[in-house]
């Protein structure tokens, strides 16, 4: 199975949707926001994106960043992130932000 990656193609009009079929598999089409989500082989991403950009009905082309993300969340479940505010980490129970009055009460 070849690795695939998504391309988001923003268009002026969806009338030319059939022309995009030859570049990849159309996965989703948004009529309201006027974009098309294509799946393309990862090896073909640079060439296909350049070819699609040259079409007259295309506004812009964006490459999906999903393959770059680490999708293994099993190790992170239940752990607190260092970037979270201290007020969230210190509160007991569910993660909620404390108001300024609660912080002043807590400090006194």
Protein Blocks (a to p, Z undefined) as FASTA:
>chain_A
ZZddddddddfbfklmmmmmmnmccfbdcfklopadddddfklmmmmmmmmmmpmkbfbd
cddfklmpccbfklmgopacfkbcfklmmpgcjdddddfklmmmmmZZ
